[in-house]
Amino acid sequence: MPTGFVGNGGTVLHIIFKTKSSGITSVIWDKAEVLAHDGSGTNILTNLQNHDLFIEEELTRILLPVVPTTEEKPPFYEDPLVILNIALMIILGMLGIKYFINSLLRSHDKELHRRENETKFDDNGKT
């Protein structure tokens, strides 16, 4: 059995929040448990409190310094998603051109056969 906390008092939970902006916010607990290391996991939490916090503007600036990025972004054409999209567009374009050419050839063949049949037969249906 792994050893648990032995003693009275002490920190059970330490949370660090990263602020997005100044203002009032709340930490609201729906449910919590602190289990004793007694072999049964007895819940020893007797008081669960919600907290309202006020984040000051100056504190926000201190905690979230604006750091200019020196890292250059790679060119857009090195992004795998861009490459994939371009490849798909090329494939779809080629399929569209193939379909267009096939439909032109079909209509051309129909017209050619119609003309051939007209010249083979005269008005009486004789060749």
Secondary structure, DSSP 8 states (H G I E B T S, - for coil): ------SS---S-------SSSEEEEE--S----B-SSSS--B-------EEEEE-HHHHHHHS-----------GGGSHHHHHHHHHHHHHHHHHHHHHHHHHHHHHHHHHHHHHHHHHS-TTS--
